[in-house]
């Protein structure tokens, strides 16, 4: 079975998020934001994969909506994380 582009991209994204969180924790000693970033960033792919096996159209829409909401919240976390890097905050 061929893997969907969305599933593939969500896995690549999760790997990038994990690496970013490792760097934030190691270099910046930042744990609170990085933990939330890790949870949200890796949950997107999990919800996309769950949607693939949804039991109904409503269930599929619900799971994909959760993935969309998580990606939206990551934009906010990304902005905050960028501020940490720009101003070299600890």
TINU-432057 format. One record per atom (N, C-alpha, C, O): x, z, y; residue in one letter; atom name. Coordinates in Angstrom, 1 decimal. Atoms other than C-alpha are relative to their C-alpha. Example, Ala and Ser with C-alpha at 12.3 -4.5 7.8 and 13.67 -1.06 7.14 Angstrom:
<<0.9,0.0,-1.2>,'A','N'> <<12.3,7.8,-4.5>,'A','CA'> <<0.9,0.0,1.2>,'A','C'> <<1.9,0.7,1.2>,'A','O'> <<-0.9,0.0,-1.1>,'S','N'> <<13.7,7.1,-1.1>,'S','CA'> <<-0.8,0.8,1.1>,'S','C'> <<-0.3,0.9,2.2>,'S','O'> 
# end
This chain:
<<0.8,0.0,-1.2>,'X','N'> <<0.0,0.0,0.0>,'X','CA'> <<0.9,0.0,1.2>,'X','C'> <<1.8,0.8,1.3>,'X','O'> <<-0.7,0.2,-1.2>,'X','N'> <<1.3,-1.0,3.4>,'X','CA'> <<-0.3,1.2,1.0>,'X','C'> <<-1.4,1.6,1.1>,'X','O'> <<0.2,-1.1,-1.0>,'X','N'> <<1.9,1.9,5.9>,'X','CA'> <<-0.5,-0.6,1.3>,'X','C'> <<0.0,-1.6,1.8>,'X','O'> <<0.5,0.4,-1.2>,'X','N'> <<0.0,1.6,9.1>,'X','CA'> <<1.1,0.2,1.1>,'X','C'> <<1.9,1.0,1.0>,'X','O'> <<-0.9,-0.1,-1.2>,'X','N'> <<1.9,1.1,12.4>,'X','CA'> <<-0.1,1.3,0.6>,'X','C'> <<0.8,2.0,1.0>,'X','O'> <<0.2,-1.3,-0.6>,'X','N'> <<0.3,4.2,13.8>,'X','CA'> <<0.6,1.1,-0.8>,'X','C'> <<1.2,2.0,-0.2>,'X','O'> <<-0.6,-1.0,0.8>,'X','N'> <<1.4,6.3,10.9>,'X','CA'> <<1.5,0.0,0.1>,'X','C'> <<2.1,1.0,0.2>,'X','O'> <<-1.5,0.1,-0.1>,'X','N'> <<4.9,5.0,11.0>,'X','CA'> <<0.5,0.5,1.4>,'X','C'> <<1.5,1.2,1.4>,'X','O'> <<-0.5,-0.4,-1.4>,'X','N'> <<5.2,5.5,14.8>,'X','CA'> <<-0.2,1.6,0.1>,'X','C'> <<0.6,2.2,0.8>,'X','O'> <<0.2,-1.5,-0.1>,'X','N'> <<3.8,9.1,14.4>,'X','CA'> <<1.1,0.7,-0.7>,'X','C'> <<1.5,1.8,-0.3>,'X','O'> <<-1.1,-0.6,0.7>,'X','N'> <<6.5,9.9,11.9>,'X','CA'> <<1.3,-0.1,0.8>,'X','C'> <<2.0,0.9,1.0>,'X','O'> <<-1.2,0.2,-0.9>,'X','N'> <<9.2,8.5,14.2>,'X','CA'> <<-0.1,0.9,1.2>,'X','C'> <<0.9,1.5,1.6>,'X','O'> <<0.2,-0.9,-1.2>,'X','N'> <<7.7,10.5,17.1>,'X','CA'> <<0.3,1.4,-0.4>,'X','C'> <<0.9,2.2,0.3>,'X','O'> <<-0.2,-1.4,0.5>,'X','N'> <<7.7,13.7,15.0>,'X','CA'> <<1.4,0.3,-0.1>,'X','C'> <<1.9,1.4,0.2>,'X','O'> <<-1.4,-0.2,0.1>,'X','N'> <<11.3,13.2,14.2>,'X','CA'> <<0.7,0.2,1.3>,'X','C'> <<1.6,1.1,1.5>,'X','O'> <<-0.6,-0.1,-1.3>,'X','N'> <<12.2,12.7,17.8>,'X','CA'> <<-0.4,1.4,0.7>,'X','C'> <<0.5,2.0,1.3>,'X','O'> <<0.4,-1.3,-0.6>,'X','N'> <<10.2,15.8,18.8>,'X','CA'> <<0.8,1.2,-0.7>,'X','C'> <<1.2,2.1,0.0>,'X','O'> <<-0.7,-1.0,0.7>,'X','N'> <<11.9,17.9,16.1>,'X','CA'> <<1.5,0.1,0.6>,'X','C'> <<2.0,1.2,0.8>,'X','O'> <<-1.3,0.0,-0.5>,'X','N'> <<15.3,16.8,17.4>,'X','CA'> <<0.1,0.6,1.5>,'X','C'> <<1.0,1.3,1.8>,'X','O'> <<0.1,-0.6,-1.3>,'X','N'> <<14.3,17.6,21.0>,'X','CA'> <<-0.1,1.5,0.0>,'X','C'> <<0.5,2.2,0.8>,'X','O'> <<0.2,-1.4,0.0>,'X','N'> <<13.1,21.0,20.1>,'X','CA'> <<1.3,0.8,-0.5>,'X','C'> <<1.6,1.8,0.0>,'X','O'> <<-1.3,-0.5,0.5>,'X','N'> <<16.4,21.7,18.2>,'X','CA'> <<0.9,0.1,1.2>,'X','C'> <<1.6,1.2,1.4>,'X','O'> <<-0.9,0.1,-1.2>,'X','N'> <<18.3,20.7,21.4>,'X','CA'> <<-0.4,1.1,1.0>,'X','C'> <<0.4,1.8,1.5>,'X','O'> <<0.5,-0.9,-1.0>,'X','N'> <<16.1,22.8,23.7>,'X','CA'> <<0.3,1.5,-0.5>,'X','C'> <<0.7,2.3,0.3>,'X','O'> <<-0.2,-1.4,0.4>,'X','N'> <<16.5,25.9,21.5>,'X','CA'> <<1.5,0.3,-0.1>,'X','C'> <<1.9,1.4,0.2>,'X','O'> <<-1.4,-0.2,0.1>,'X','N'> <<20.2,25.4,20.9>,'X','CA'> <<0.7,0.0,1.4>,'X','C'> <<1.5,1.0,1.7>,'X','O'> <<-0.7,0.1,-1.3>,'X','N'> <<21.4,24.3,24.4>,'X','CA'> <<-0.6,0.8,1.1>,'X','C'> <<0.1,1.3,1.9>,'X','O'> <<0.7,-0.7,-1.1>,'X','N'> <<18.8,25.8,26.7>,'X','CA'> <<-0.5,1.3,-0.3>,'X','C'> <<-1.0,2.1,0.6>,'X','O'> <<0.5,-1.3,0.4>,'X','N'> <<17.8,28.8,24.7>,'X','CA'> <<-1.5,0.1,0.4>,'X','C'> <<-1.9,1.2,0.7>,'X','O'> <<1.4,0.0,-0.4>,'X','N'> <<14.2,27.8,25.3>,'X','CA'> <<-0.9,0.0,-1.3>,'X','C'> <<-0.8,-1.0,-2.0>,'X','O'> <<0.7,-0.1,1.2>,'X','N'> <<11.8,28.9,22.6>,'X','CA'> <<-1.5,-0.1,0.1>,'X','C'> <<-2.2,-0.7,-0.8>,'X','O'> <<1.5,0.0,-0.1>,'X','N'> <<8.2,29.2,23.9>,'X','CA'> <<-0.5,-1.4,0.1>,'X','C'> <<-1.3,-1.8,-0.7>,'X','O'> <<0.4,1.4,-0.2>,'X','N'> <<7.8,25.7,25.2>,'X','CA'> <<0.4,-0.9,-1.2>,'X','C'> <<-0.4,-1.8,-1.6>,'X','O'> <<-0.4,0.9,1.1>,'X','N'> <<9.8,24.1,22.4>,'X','CA'> <<-0.8,0.3,-1.3>,'X','C'> <<-1.1,-0.7,-2.0>,'X','O'> <<0.8,-0.2,1.2>,'X','N'> <<7.7,25.8,19.7>,'X','CA'> <<-1.4,-0.6,0.2>,'X','C'> <<-1.9,-1.2,-0.8>,'X','O'> <<1.2,0.7,-0.2>,'X','N'> <<4.5,24.5,21.3>,'X','CA'> <<0.1,-1.5,-0.1>,'X','C'> <<-0.7,-2.2,-0.6>,'X','O'> <<-0.3,1.4,0.1>,'X','N'> <<6.0,21.1,21.7>,'X','CA'> <<0.2,-0.4,-1.5>,'X','C'> <<-0.3,-1.5,-1.9>,'X','O'> <<-0.2,0.3,1.4>,'X','N'> <<7.0,21.2,18.0>,'X','CA'> <<-1.3,0.0,-0.7>,'X','C'> <<-1.6,-0.9,-1.5>,'X','O'> <<1.3,0.0,0.6>,'X','N'> <<3.5,22.2,16.9>,'X','CA'> <<-0.8,-1.2,0.3>,'X','C'> <<-1.4,-1.9,-0.5>,'X','O'> <<0.8,1.1,-0.5>,'X','N'> <<1.8,19.6,19.0>,'X','CA'> <<0.5,-1.4,-0.5>,'X','C'> <<-0.2,-2.2,-0.9>,'X','O'> <<-0.6,1.3,0.3>,'X','N'> <<4.2,16.8,18.3>,'X','CA'> <<0.0,-0.4,-1.5>,'X','C'> <<-0.1,-1.5,-1.8>,'X','O'> <<0.0,0.3,1.4>,'X','N'> <<4.2,17.1,14.6>,'X','CA'> <<-1.5,0.0,-0.6>,'X','C'> <<-1.7,-0.6,-1.6>,'X','O'> <<1.4,0.0,0.5>,'X','N'> <<0.4,17.7,14.3>,'X','CA'> <<-0.7,-1.4,0.2>,'X','C'> <<-1.7,-1.7,-0.4>,'X','O'> <<0.6,1.4,-0.2>,'X','N'> <<-0.4,14.2,15.7>,'X','CA'> <<0.1,-0.8,-1.3>,'X','C'> <<-1.0,-1.3,-1.7>,'X','O'> <<-0.1,0.8,1.2>,'X','N'> <<0.9,12.5,12.6>,'X','CA'> <<-0.8,0.6,-1.1>,'X','C'> <<-1.4,-0.1,-1.9>,'X','O'> <<0.8,-0.7,1.1>,'X','N'> <<-0.8,15.1,10.3>,'X','CA'> <<-1.5,-0.4,0.2>,'X','C'> <<-2.2,-0.7,-0.8>,'X','O'> <<1.4,0.4,-0.3>,'X','N'> <<-4.2,14.3,12.0>,'X','CA'> <<-0.2,-1.4,-0.3>,'X','C'> <<-1.3,-1.8,-0.8>,'X','O'> <<0.1,1.4,0.3>,'X','N'> <<-3.6,10.6,11.7>,'X','CA'> <<-0.1,-0.2,-1.5>,'X','C'> <<-0.9,-1.0,-1.9>,'X','O'> <<0.1,0.2,1.5>,'X','N'> <<-2.9,10.9,8.0>,'X','CA'> <<-1.3,0.6,-0.6>,'X','C'> <<-1.8,0.0,-1.5>,'X','O'> <<1.2,-0.6,0.5>,'X','N'> <<-5.9,13.2,7.5>,'X','CA'> <<-1.2,-1.0,0.3>,'X','C'> <<-2.1,-1.1,-0.5>,'X','O'> <<1.1,0.9,-0.4>,'X','N'> <<-8.1,10.6,9.3>,'X','CA'> <<-0.1,-1.2,-1.0>,'X','C'> <<-1.1,-1.7,-1.3>,'X','O'> <<0.0,1.1,0.9>,'X','N'> <<-7.0,8.0,6.8>,'X','CA'> <<-0.9,0.3,-1.2>,'X','C'> <<-1.4,-0.6,-1.9>,'X','O'> <<0.8,-0.4,1.1>,'X','N'> <<-8.8,10.0,4.1>,'X','CA'> <<-1.3,0.7,0.4>,'X','C'> <<-1.8,1.5,-0.4>,'X','O'> <<1.2,-0.6,-0.5>,'X','N'> <<-11.8,11.0,6.2>,'X','CA'> <<-1.2,-0.3,-0.9>,'X','C'> <<-1.2,-1.3,-1.6>,'X','O'> <<1.1,0.2,0.9>,'X','N'> <<-15.0,11.5,4.3>,'X','CA'> <<-1.2,-0.7,0.7>,'X','C'> <<-2.2,-1.1,0.0>,'X','O'> <<1.0,0.7,-0.7>,'X','N'> <<-17.1,9.9,7.0>,'X','CA'> <<0.6,-0.6,1.3>,'X','C'> <<1.7,-0.3,1.6>,'X','O'> <<-0.4,0.5,-1.3>,'X','N'> <<-16.9,7.9,10.2>,'X','CA'> <<0.2,1.1,1.0>,'X','C'> <<1.1,1.1,1.8>,'X','O'> <<-0.1,-1.1,-1.0>,'X','N'> <<-17.6,11.0,12.2>,'X','CA'> <<1.2,0.8,-0.2>,'X','C'> <<1.9,1.3,0.7>,'X','O'> <<-1.2,-0.7,0.3>,'X','N'> <<-14.8,12.8,10.4>,'X','CA'> <<1.3,-0.7,0.4>,'X','C'> <<2.2,-0.1,1.0>,'X','O'> <<-1.1,0.9,-0.5>,'X','N'> <<-12.4,9.9,11.1>,'X','CA'> <<0.1,0.1,1.5>,'X','C'> <<1.2,0.3,2.0>,'X','O'> <<-0.1,0.0,-1.5>,'X','N'> <<-13.3,9.9,14.8>,'X','CA'> <<0.5,1.4,0.4>,'X','C'> <<1.2,1.5,1.4>,'X','O'> <<-0.4,-1.4,-0.3>,'X','N'> <<-12.9,13.7,14.9>,'X','CA'> <<1.5,0.2,-0.1>,'X','C'> <<2.1,0.7,0.8>,'X','O'> <<-1.5,-0.1,0.3>,'X','N'> <<-9.4,13.6,13.4>,'X','CA'> <<0.8,-0.8,1.0>,'X','C'> <<1.9,-0.3,1.5>,'X','O'> <<-0.7,0.8,-0.9>,'X','N'> <<-8.3,10.8,15.6>,'X','CA'> <<-0.1,0.5,1.4>,'X','C'> <<0.8,0.4,2.2>,'X','O'> <<0.2,-0.6,-1.3>,'X','N'> <<-9.7,12.5,18.7>,'X','CA'> <<0.9,1.2,0.1>,'X','C'> <<1.5,1.5,1.2>,'X','O'> <<-0.9,-1.1,0.0>,'X','N'> <<-7.7,15.6,17.8>,'X','CA'> <<1.5,-0.5,0.3>,'X','C'> <<2.2,0.1,1.1>,'X','O'> <<-1.4,0.6,-0.2>,'X','N'> <<-4.5,13.4,17.6>,'X','CA'> <<0.1,-0.4,1.4>,'X','C'> <<1.2,-0.3,2.0>,'X','O'> <<0.0,0.5,-1.4>,'X','N'> <<-5.4,11.9,21.0>,'X','CA'> <<0.2,1.2,0.9>,'X','C'> <<1.0,1.1,1.9>,'X','O'> <<-0.1,-1.2,-0.8>,'X','N'> <<-5.9,15.4,22.5>,'X','CA'> <<1.4,0.6,0.0>,'X','C'> <<2.0,1.0,1.0>,'X','O'> <<-1.3,-0.6,0.2>,'X','N'> <<-2.6,16.6,21.1>,'X','CA'> <<1.1,-0.9,0.8>,'X','C'> <<2.0,-0.3,1.4>,'X','O'> <<-0.9,0.8,-0.7>,'X','N'> <<-0.8,13.6,22.5>,'X','CA'> <<-0.1,0.1,1.5>,'X','C'> <<0.9,0.0,2.3>,'X','O'> <<0.3,-0.2,-1.4>,'X','N'> <<-2.4,14.2,25.9>,'X','CA'> <<0.7,1.3,0.5>,'X','C'> <<1.3,1.4,1.5>,'X','O'> <<-0.6,-1.3,-0.4>,'X','N'> <<-1.2,17.8,25.9>,'X','CA'> <<1.5,-0.1,0.0>,'X','C'> <<2.2,0.6,0.8>,'X','O'> <<-1.4,0.2,0.0>,'X','N'> <<2.3,16.6,25.1>,'X','CA'> <<0.5,-0.6,1.3>,'X','C'> <<1.7,-0.3,1.7>,'X','O'> <<-0.4,0.5,-1.3>,'X','N'> <<2.4,14.7,28.4>,'X','CA'> <<0.3,1.1,0.9>,'X','C'> <<1.2,1.1,1.7>,'X','O'> <<-0.2,-1.2,-0.9>,'X','N'> <<2.0,18.0,30.2>,'X','CA'> <<1.3,0.7,-0.4>,'X','C'> <<2.1,1.1,0.5>,'X','O'> <<-1.2,-0.7,0.5>,'X','N'> <<4.6,19.7,28.0>,'X','CA'> <<1.3,-0.8,0.3>,'X','C'> <<2.3,-0.2,0.7>,'X','O'> <<-1.1,0.9,-0.3>,'X','N'> <<6.9,16.7,28.5>,'X','CA'> <<0.5,0.2,1.5>,'X','C'> <<1.6,0.2,1.8>,'X','O'> <<-0.3,-0.2,-1.4>,'X','N'> <<6.7,17.1,32.3>,'X','CA'> <<0.7,1.3,0.2>,'X','C'> <<1.7,1.4,1.0>,'X','O'> <<-0.6,-1.3,-0.2>,'X','N'> <<7.5,20.8,32.1>,'X','CA'> <<1.4,0.0,-0.6>,'X','C'> <<2.4,0.5,0.0>,'X','O'> <<-1.3,0.1,0.6>,'X','N'> <<10.4,20.1,29.7>,'X','CA'> <<1.0,-0.8,0.9>,'X','C'> <<2.1,-0.4,1.0>,'X','O'> <<-0.8,0.8,-0.9>,'X','N'> <<11.7,17.5,32.1>,'X','CA'> <<0.5,0.8,1.1>,'X','C'> <<1.7,0.7,1.6>,'X','O'> <<-0.4,-0.9,-1.1>,'X','N'> <<11.8,20.0,34.9>,'X','CA'> <<1.1,1.0,-0.5>,'X','C'> <<2.0,1.2,0.3>,'X','O'> <<-1.0,-0.9,0.5>,'X','N'> <<13.8,22.4,32.7>,'X','CA'> <<1.3,-0.8,0.0>,'X','C'> <<2.4,-0.2,0.4>,'X','O'> <<-1.3,0.8,0.1>,'X','N'> <<16.4,19.6,32.2>,'X','CA'> <<0.5,-0.4,1.3>,'X','C'> <<1.7,-0.4,1.6>,'X','O'> <<-0.4,0.4,-1.4>,'X','N'> <<16.4,18.4,35.8>,'X','CA'> <<0.7,1.1,0.7>,'X','C'> <<1.7,1.0,1.4>,'X','O'> <<-0.5,-1.1,-0.8>,'X','N'> <<16.9,21.8,37.3>,'X','CA'> <<0.9,0.9,-0.8>,'X','C'> <<1.3,2.0,-0.3>,'X','O'> <<-0.9,-0.8,0.8>,'X','N'> <<19.0,23.1,34.4>,'X','CA'> <<-0.5,1.5,-0.1>,'X','C'> <<0.3,2.4,0.0>,'X','O'> <<0.5,-1.4,0.2>,'X','N'> <<16.7,26.1,33.9>,'X','CA'> <<0.2,0.5,-1.3>,'X','C'> <<0.3,-0.2,-2.3>,'X','O'> <<-0.2,-0.7,1.3>,'X','N'> <<17.1,28.6,31.2>,'X','CA'> <<-1.2,0.9,-0.3>,'X','C'> <<-1.2,1.5,-1.4>,'X','O'> 
# end
